[in-house]
Amino acid sequence: MDTERLHQQFAFLREIDREKEITRQTWLADGSRKENDAEHAWHMAVMALLLAEYANEKVDVLHTMSMLLIHDLVEIDAGDTFCYDTEGQKTQAAREQAAADRLFALLPEDQGKQLRALWEEFESADTPEARFARTLDRIQPTMLNAAAGGKGWTEHGTSLAQVLQRNACTAQGSQALWEYSRENFVRPFVEAGILKKE
């Protein structure tokens, strides 16, 4: 047994426990509190397992789940940048790159490179798995916003235009899931006047 390797792996595992401390802007389905990054990642991994049949292209489900489980680890250092925070988005890439440099370096070199590659693949959206993962990353908060009665959209005064802009690429991973999301999670809140047309 390589004790040093195991020390590094457990050091990383302890460090990523901090993902549970990163609060997102998305409310849980029951509206009782906001979810954290770890809950978000777990939820999307299960979504990938169940919804892969709707991907535009055939995807490797385990690869997609792996990407989803690690895609927001960088927020341990960089923080969660709210999707409509235009000022925060200006520095987001640099903050997340620095976080990736530190976090993935905690692992043994081979595993650090493997997880870094998964994170970079998600960010670039150049593979069927990454495109599908990014689709789920857009649909999951939309689903929860709808389940919570539009609480997050109301809280931030979100408009239909903002939701559509945020989801401009969602169909690239799954046309079927985007159409379902638009009709079942977005349209009712437009009709109810919660998502304002500008």
Backbone as CSV, one residue per row, in Angstrom:
resi,resn,N_x,N_y,N_z,CA_x,CA_y,CA_z,C_x,C_y,C_z
1,MET,0.847,-1.196,0.000,0.000,0.000,0.000,0.881,1.245,0.000
2,ASP,0.535,2.190,-0.852,1.255,3.452,-0.949,0.623,4.438,0.037
3,THR,1.223,4.532,1.231,0.652,5.354,2.293,0.613,6.830,1.918
4,GLU,1.638,7.326,1.245,1.661,8.736,0.867,0.530,9.054,-0.107
5,ARG,0.293,8.145,-1.044,-0.812,8.330,-1.994,-2.140,8.402,-1.246
6,LEU,-2.313,7.518,-0.307,-3.551,7.484,0.476,-3.699,8.743,1.321
7,HIS,-2.589,9.228,1.873,-2.632,10.494,2.632,-3.141,11.628,1.734
8,GLN,-2.637,11.697,0.513,-3.057,12.746,-0.416,-4.536,12.613,-0.777
9,GLN,-4.968,11.388,-1.010,-6.366,11.173,-1.378,-7.307,11.585,-0.247
10,PHE,-6.948,11.223,0.982,-7.794,11.604,2.111,-7.719,13.101,2.394
11,ALA,-6.581,13.711,2.149,-6.482,15.167,2.312,-7.445,15.862,1.343
12,PHE,-7.491,15.375,0.119,-8.420,15.931,-0.870,-9.863,15.696,-0.446
13,LEU,-10.164,14.483,-0.001,-11.530,14.157,0.417,-11.982,15.027,1.588
14,ARG,-11.068,15.298,2.526,-11.418,16.197,3.633,-11.658,17.607,3.117
15,GLU,-10.811,18.050,2.196,-10.931,19.410,1.672,-12.244,19.608,0.924
16,ILE,-12.651,18.631,0.130,-13.871,18.832,-0.655,-15.136,18.726,0.189
17,ASP,-15.006,18.320,1.451,-16.165,18.384,2.350,-16.659,19.819,2.473
18,ARG,-15.761,20.772,2.214,-16.124,22.194,2.289,-17.143,22.595,1.216
19,GLU,-17.327,21.743,0.195,-18.330,22.055,-0.826,-19.725,22.127,-0.200
20,LYS,-19.911,21.424,0.901,-21.198,21.457,1.600,-21.486,22.828,2.214
21,GLU,-20.443,23.649,2.348,-20.596,24.982,2.957,-20.934,26.069,1.934
22,ILE,-20.858,25.743,0.642,-21.077,26.749,-0.401,-22.564,26.806,-0.729
23,THR,-23.214,27.862,-0.281,-24.651,28.031,-0.506,-24.901,28.634,-1.877
24,ARG,-25.815,28.030,-2.601,-26.219,28.516,-3.909,-27.443,29.426,-3.760
25,GLN,-27.884,30.014,-4.852,-29.066,30.883,-4.822,-30.366,30.107,-5.061
26,THR,-30.253,28.819,-5.333,-31.427,28.005,-5.644,-32.051,27.433,-4.372
27,TRP,-33.358,27.627,-4.237,-34.089,27.082,-3.102,-34.364,25.598,-3.308
28,LEU,-34.425,24.849,-2.216,-34.864,23.457,-2.290,-36.297,23.423,-2.805
29,ALA,-36.730,22.274,-3.281,-38.074,22.137,-3.854,-39.163,22.570,-2.875
30,ASP,-38.936,22.337,-1.563,-39.961,22.716,-0.587,-39.838,24.166,-0.135
31,GLY,-38.843,24.895,-0.656,-38.682,26.306,-0.323,-38.190,26.576,1.086
32,SER,-37.720,25.537,1.792,-37.333,25.712,3.194,-35.971,26.376,3.375
33,ARG,-35.068,26.163,2.442,-33.731,26.761,2.503,-33.097,26.646,1.123
34,LYS,-31.941,27.275,0.970,-31.207,27.186,-0.288,-30.294,25.958,-0.271
35,GLU,-30.095,25.388,-1.440,-29.242,24.204,-1.537,-27.774,24.598,-1.475
36,ASN,-26.931,23.614,-1.191,-25.492,23.850,-1.245,-24.912,23.152,-2.478
37,ASP,-23.658,23.442,-2.764,-23.019,22.907,-3.965,-22.976,21.383,-3.992
38,ALA,-22.743,20.760,-2.856,-22.663,19.298,-2.824,-24.020,18.673,-3.147
39,GLU,-25.073,19.262,-2.614,-26.425,18.771,-2.918,-26.734,18.937,-4.405
40,HIS,-26.323,20.064,-4.951,-26.520,20.352,-6.374,-25.816,19.293,-7.234
41,ALA,-24.571,18.988,-6.907,-23.798,18.008,-7.677,-24.421,16.619,-7.581
42,TRP,-24.806,16.218,-6.378,-25.447,14.904,-6.197,-26.732,14.815,-7.005
43,HIS,-27.541,15.873,-6.947,-28.833,15.873,-7.623,-28.644,15.704,-9.128
44,MET,-27.666,16.403,-9.691,-27.443,16.301,-11.129,-26.834,14.965,-11.527
45,ALA,-26.029,14.366,-10.666,-25.489,13.032,-10.969,-26.631,12.027,-11.091
46,VAL,-27.611,12.121,-10.201,-28.781,11.243,-10.284,-29.592,11.569,-11.542
47,MET,-29.715,12.851,-11.859,-30.415,13.242,-13.082,-29.750,12.621,-14.311
48,ALA,-28.421,12.633,-14.350,-27.699,12.044,-15.481,-27.995,10.554,-15.590
49,LEU,-28.033,9.888,-14.465,-28.326,8.454,-14.442,-29.715,8.167,-15.006
50,LEU,-30.681,9.003,-14.645,-32.070,8.762,-15.036,-32.441,9.324,-16.411
51,LEU,-31.810,10.407,-16.828,-32.275,11.142,-18.005,-31.366,11.037,-19.215
52,ALA,-30.327,10.213,-19.145,-29.364,10.120,-20.254,-30.024,9.739,-21.575
53,GLU,-31.134,9.043,-21.517,-31.816,8.632,-22.750,-32.302,9.831,-23.570
54,TYR,-32.376,11.015,-22.955,-32.854,12.212,-23.647,-31.725,13.078,-24.209
55,ALA,-30.486,12.656,-24.025,-29.357,13.407,-24.572,-29.442,13.419,-26.098
56,ASN,-29.037,14.514,-26.694,-29.035,14.615,-28.155,-28.127,13.577,-28.792
57,GLU,-27.023,13.283,-28.107,-26.050,12.309,-28.592,-25.870,11.240,-27.521
58,LYS,-25.446,10.064,-27.923,-25.187,9.002,-26.946,-24.085,9.472,-25.990
59,VAL,-24.309,9.291,-24.706,-23.322,9.720,-23.714,-22.912,8.558,-22.824
60,ASP,-21.694,8.627,-22.340,-21.185,7.703,-21.328,-21.705,8.238,-19.983
61,VAL,-22.637,7.510,-19.381,-23.315,8.008,-18.180,-22.350,8.171,-17.014
62,LEU,-21.467,7.199,-16.794,-20.527,7.305,-15.680,-19.592,8.502,-15.870
63,HIS,-19.159,8.716,-17.084,-18.284,9.872,-17.367,-19.035,11.176,-17.083
64,THR,-20.281,11.237,-17.512,-21.095,12.430,-17.271,-21.310,12.651,-15.777
65,MET,-21.631,11.585,-15.053,-21.827,11.695,-13.599,-20.552,12.156,-12.914
66,SER,-19.411,11.616,-13.345,-18.128,12.010,-12.748,-17.887,13.505,-12.934
67,MET,-18.175,13.986,-14.141,-18.002,15.409,-14.436,-18.900,16.259,-13.544
68,LEU,-20.147,15.842,-13.399,-21.096,16.604,-12.589,-20.708,16.614,-11.116
69,LEU,-20.162,15.519,-10.626,-19.786,15.451,-9.212,-18.634,16.385,-8.865
70,ILE,-17.784,16.703,-9.835,-16.627,17.556,-9.523,-16.710,18.954,-10.137
71,HIS,-17.724,19.244,-10.962,-17.702,20.482,-11.751,-17.712,21.758,-10.917
72,ASP,-18.246,21.723,-9.710,-18.300,22.931,-8.872,-17.338,22.891,-7.688
73,LEU,-16.425,21.917,-7.641,-15.474,21.874,-6.524,-14.657,23.155,-6.424
74,VAL,-14.397,23.780,-7.563,-13.600,25.013,-7.548,-14.267,26.122,-6.744
75,GLU,-15.565,26.005,-6.529,-16.276,27.039,-5.767,-15.914,27.020,-4.284
76,ILE,-15.210,25.980,-3.845,-14.695,25.950,-2.474,-13.815,27.179,-2.243
77,ASP,-13.000,27.526,-3.232,-12.154,28.728,-3.147,-12.794,29.926,-3.838
78,ALA,-13.394,29.684,-4.996,-13.870,30.792,-5.843,-15.240,31.313,-5.427
79,GLY,-15.985,30.556,-4.642,-17.342,30.929,-4.276,-18.299,30.669,-5.429
80,ASP,-19.580,30.660,-5.115,-20.609,30.468,-6.138,-20.906,31.823,-6.768
81,THR,-20.719,31.917,-8.065,-21.049,33.150,-8.780,-22.472,33.016,-9.301
82,PHE,-23.372,33.839,-8.788,-24.775,33.793,-9.190,-24.876,34.032,-10.692
83,CYS,-25.713,33.266,-11.347,-25.767,33.279,-12.816,-26.170,34.633,-13.400
84,TYR,-26.773,35.522,-12.607,-27.147,36.838,-13.116,-26.280,37.954,-12.537
85,ASP,-25.159,37.578,-11.908,-24.226,38.553,-11.324,-23.183,38.935,-12.376
86,THR,-23.454,39.970,-13.137,-22.573,40.352,-14.243,-21.204,40.832,-13.747
87,GLU,-21.159,41.462,-12.592,-19.868,41.906,-12.046,-19.032,40.712,-11.607
88,GLY,-19.643,39.777,-10.896,-18.931,38.581,-10.446,-18.423,37.734,-11.595
89,GLN,-19.157,37.738,-12.685,-18.762,36.935,-13.845,-17.487,37.454,-14.501
90,LYS,-17.167,38.709,-14.288,-15.955,39.282,-14.886,-14.687,38.640,-14.334
91,THR,-14.724,38.193,-13.079,-13.542,37.590,-12.453,-13.711,36.089,-12.209
92,GLN,-14.844,35.551,-12.585,-15.153,34.151,-12.292,-14.118,33.182,-12.856
93,ALA,-13.776,33.316,-14.116,-12.843,32.374,-14.754,-11.491,32.366,-14.046
94,ALA,-10.967,33.540,-13.732,-9.664,33.622,-13.063,-9.724,33.016,-11.662
95,ARG,-10.792,33.310,-10.927,-10.936,32.745,-9.584,-11.029,31.225,-9.631
96,GLU,-11.779,30.723,-10.596,-11.970,29.276,-10.686,-10.704,28.567,-11.175
97,GLN,-9.944,29.188,-12.067,-8.666,28.596,-12.514,-7.699,28.472,-11.336
98,ALA,-7.609,29.523,-10.529,-6.718,29.492,-9.366,-7.161,28.415,-8.379
99,ALA,-8.468,28.281,-8.206,-8.999,27.240,-7.309,-8.667,25.854,-7.840
100,ALA,-8.819,25.653,-9.144,-8.497,24.359,-9.744,-7.018,24.041,-9.553
101,ASP,-6.164,25.033,-9.718,-4.721,24.831,-9.525,-4.438,24.299,-8.126
102,ARG,-5.058,24.902,-7.128,-4.796,24.486,-5.746,-5.440,23.144,-5.407
103,LEU,-6.723,23.011,-5.715,-7.462,21.827,-5.268,-6.978,20.535,-5.912
104,PHE,-6.831,20.536,-7.220,-6.456,19.294,-7.888,-5.008,18.918,-7.615
105,ALA,-4.195,19.881,-7.182,-2.807,19.602,-6.802,-2.712,18.856,-5.473
106,LEU,-3.798,18.811,-4.719,-3.799,18.062,-3.461,-3.751,16.558,-3.706
107,LEU,-4.210,16.128,-4.862,-4.293,14.705,-5.198,-2.958,14.166,-5.716
108,PRO,-2.794,12.842,-5.727,-1.665,12.279,-6.468,-1.730,12.777,-7.912
109,GLU,-0.596,12.948,-8.550,-0.539,13.618,-9.846,-1.485,13.021,-10.888
110,ASP,-1.562,11.693,-10.967,-2.413,11.077,-11.992,-3.885,11.405,-11.768
111,GLN,-4.322,11.359,-10.514,-5.716,11.660,-10.221,-6.004,13.153,-10.317
112,GLY,-5.041,13.963,-9.938,-5.203,15.407,-10.089,-5.416,15.788,-11.540
113,LYS,-4.633,15.178,-12.435,-4.774,15.446,-13.871,-6.121,14.935,-14.383
114,GLN,-6.535,13.787,-13.884,-7.807,13.193,-14.327,-8.993,14.083,-13.943
115,LEU,-9.029,14.538,-12.685,-10.144,15.375,-12.246,-10.082,16.765,-12.873
116,ARG,-8.875,17.293,-13.039,-8.723,18.585,-13.705,-9.244,18.497,-15.141
117,ALA,-8.952,17.393,-15.808,-9.418,17.198,-17.187,-10.945,17.133,-17.239
118,LEU,-11.565,16.494,-16.259,-13.033,16.444,-16.204,-13.610,17.847,-16.036
119,TRP,-13.011,18.613,-15.130,-13.486,19.981,-14.888,-13.334,20.834,-16.152
120,GLU,-12.181,20.726,-16.814,-11.947,21.499,-18.032,-12.889,21.063,-19.153
121,GLU,-13.177,19.777,-19.220,-14.117,19.278,-20.231,-15.505,19.878,-20.015
122,PHE,-15.948,19.916,-18.765,-17.242,20.529,-18.458,-17.250,21.991,-18.890
123,GLU,-16.194,22.709,-18.563,-16.120,24.133,-18.877,-16.127,24.393,-20.382
124,SER,-15.458,23.541,-21.149,-15.346,23.781,-22.594,-16.569,23.302,-23.372
125,ALA,-17.305,22.349,-22.816,-18.520,21.819,-23.457,-18.260,21.320,-24.877
126,ASP,-17.113,20.675,-25.079,-16.737,20.199,-26.409,-17.088,18.739,-26.675
127,THR,-17.639,18.033,-25.682,-17.971,16.623,-25.862,-19.474,16.421,-25.615
128,PRO,-20.039,15.332,-26.122,-21.456,15.060,-25.843,-21.751,15.015,-24.346
129,GLU,-20.830,14.420,-23.570,-21.029,14.327,-22.118,-21.041,15.702,-21.467
130,ALA,-20.123,16.568,-21.882,-20.066,17.917,-21.304,-21.294,18.728,-21.690
131,ARG,-21.717,18.606,-22.935,-22.915,19.347,-23.356,-24.137,18.874,-22.574
132,PHE,-24.254,17.565,-22.361,-25.390,17.046,-21.602,-25.288,17.463,-20.129
133,ALA,-24.087,17.414,-19.580,-23.884,17.838,-18.187,-24.281,19.298,-18.006
134,ARG,-23.914,20.139,-18.943,-24.253,21.557,-18.850,-25.756,21.785,-19.016
135,THR,-26.393,20.956,-19.821,-27.854,21.022,-19.913,-28.478,20.747,-18.550
136,LEU,-28.011,19.708,-17.883,-28.556,19.379,-16.559,-28.261,20.482,-15.553
137,ASP,-27.112,21.132,-15.695,-26.724,22.222,-14.796,-27.646,23.431,-14.950
138,ARG,-28.275,23.573,-16.090,-29.244,24.645,-16.311,-30.656,24.217,-15.885
139,ILE,-30.990,22.965,-16.164,-32.361,22.504,-15.912,-32.622,22.254,-14.424
140,GLN,-31.617,21.782,-13.696,-31.832,21.465,-12.278,-32.299,22.677,-11.469
141,PRO,-31.639,23.850,-11.564,-32.156,24.997,-10.808,-33.495,25.505,-11.334
142,THR,-33.732,25.362,-12.630,-35.023,25.769,-13.188,-36.133,24.907,-12.605
143,MET,-35.888,23.604,-12.542,-36.849,22.674,-11.954,-37.130,23.022,-10.487
144,LEU,-36.058,23.305,-9.735,-36.238,23.625,-8.316,-36.929,24.969,-8.127
145,ASN,-36.609,25.950,-8.966,-37.309,27.233,-8.888,-38.806,27.033,-9.093
146,ALA,-39.154,26.213,-10.073,-40.568,25.940,-10.331,-41.199,25.203,-9.158
147,ALA,-40.503,24.194,-8.628,-41.046,23.408,-7.514,-41.273,24.267,-6.276
148,ALA,-40.420,25.270,-6.074,-40.527,26.159,-4.910,-41.467,27.336,-5.179
149,GLY,-42.267,27.230,-6.215,-43.242,28.279,-6.506,-42.653,29.554,-7.074
150,GLY,-41.480,29.432,-7.700,-40.835,30.622,-8.270,-40.150,31.490,-7.236
151,LYS,-39.882,30.922,-6.061,-39.332,31.709,-4.950,-38.023,32.411,-5.300
152,GLY,-37.118,31.688,-5.957,-35.841,32.292,-6.329,-36.004,33.379,-7.377
153,TRP,-36.873,33.142,-8.345,-37.111,34.146,-9.381,-37.737,35.404,-8.778
154,THR,-38.668,35.218,-7.847,-39.298,36.356,-7.183,-38.269,37.123,-6.353
155,GLU,-37.456,36.404,-5.602,-36.450,37.004,-4.734,-35.503,37.914,-5.515
156,HIS,-35.133,37.504,-6.709,-34.164,38.257,-7.490,-34.797,39.110,-8.590
157,GLY,-36.125,39.108,-8.677,-36.799,39.876,-9.714,-36.391,39.418,-11.110
158,THR,-36.237,38.117,-11.276,-35.760,37.552,-12.537,-36.804,37.714,-13.637
159,SER,-36.331,38.054,-14.820,-37.233,38.216,-15.969,-37.158,36.989,-16.876
160,LEU,-38.143,36.860,-17.732,-38.136,35.794,-18.727,-36.902,35.909,-19.617
161,ALA,-36.550,37.116,-19.991,-35.378,37.324,-20.848,-34.111,36.772,-20.193
162,GLN,-33.969,36.971,-18.891,-32.798,36.443,-18.185,-32.789,34.916,-18.198
163,VAL,-33.933,34.310,-17.963,-34.022,32.851,-17.960,-33.692,32.299,-19.346
164,LEU,-34.225,32.927,-20.375,-33.964,32.466,-21.745,-32.500,32.662,-22.122
165,GLN,-31.912,33.770,-21.693,-30.487,34.002,-21.965,-29.633,32.961,-21.254
166,ARG,-29.964,32.680,-20.006,-29.224,31.679,-19.236,-29.315,30.308,-19.896
167,ASN,-30.417,30.039,-20.546,-30.651,28.731,-21.165,-30.423,28.732,-22.671
168,ALA,-29.706,29.716,-23.177,-29.497,29.824,-24.620,-28.837,28.584,-25.221
169,CYS,-28.011,27.904,-24.456,-27.303,26.714,-24.965,-27.836,25.403,-24.379
170,THR,-28.883,25.470,-23.597,-29.380,24.284,-22.903,-29.777,23.170,-23.868
171,ALA,-30.370,23.531,-24.982,-30.819,22.519,-25.948,-29.657,21.796,-26.614
172,GLN,-28.442,22.313,-26.515,-27.296,21.661,-27.159,-27.025,20.277,-26.589
173,GLY,-27.370,20.074,-25.332,-27.179,18.764,-24.719,-28.406,17.891,-24.805
174,SER,-29.589,18.521,-24.794,-30.842,17.773,-24.902,-31.965,18.709,-25.315
175,GLN,-32.346,18.603,-26.550,-33.487,19.383,-27.044,-34.751,18.999,-26.288
176,ALA,-34.923,17.699,-26.045,-36.129,17.202,-25.376,-36.245,17.749,-23.959
177,LEU,-35.143,17.750,-23.206,-35.194,18.245,-21.826,-35.401,19.755,-21.783
178,TRP,-34.794,20.485,-22.731,-35.027,21.925,-22.755,-36.487,22.220,-23.068
179,GLU,-37.075,21.519,-24.037,-38.479,21.756,-24.369,-39.380,21.425,-23.183
180,TYR,-39.074,20.338,-22.490,-39.856,19.963,-21.309,-39.729,21.040,-20.231
181,SER,-38.495,21.476,-19.989,-38.241,22.501,-18.975,-38.968,23.802,-19.309
182,ARG,-38.863,24.223,-20.555,-39.503,25.474,-20.977,-41.020,25.411,-20.784
183,GLU,-41.622,24.287,-21.171,-43.075,24.168,-21.105,-43.597,23.929,-19.688
184,ASN,-42.854,23.177,-18.883,-43.342,22.778,-17.561,-42.787,23.573,-16.394
185,PHE,-41.599,24.142,-16.553,-40.978,24.881,-15.451,-40.971,26.388,-15.681
186,VAL,-40.935,26.816,-16.928,-40.828,28.250,-17.225,-42.186,28.849,-17.597
187,ARG,-42.847,28.285,-18.584,-44.081,28.876,-19.100,-45.127,29.151,-18.015
188,PRO,-45.385,28.235,-17.057,-46.398,28.526,-16.040,-46.098,29.786,-15.228
189,PHE,-44.802,30.102,-15.062,-44.425,31.268,-14.262,-44.452,32.550,-15.088
190,VAL,-44.387,32.406,-16.388,-44.633,33.549,-17.267,-46.121,33.867,-17.229
191,GLU,-46.945,32.834,-17.371,-48.399,33.016,-17.373,-48.903,33.550,-16.044
192,ALA,-48.220,33.178,-14.946,-48.619,33.667,-13.620,-48.076,35.065,-13.326
193,GLY,-47.245,35.604,-14.222,-46.699,36.948,-14.025,-45.493,36.990,-13.108
194,ILE,-44.941,35.834,-12.742,-43.762,35.808,-11.864,-42.498,36.084,-12.660
195,LEU,-42.383,35.470,-13.822,-41.294,35.785,-14.737,-41.828,36.842,-15.708
196,LYS,-41.390,38.051,-15.530,-41.919,39.167,-16.312,-41.343,39.195,-17.721
197,LYS,-42.192,39.464,-18.672,-41.739,39.734,-20.034,-41.311,41.192,-20.088
198,GLU,-40.141,41.433,-20.634,-39.647,42.833,-20.679,-39.868,43.436,-22.043
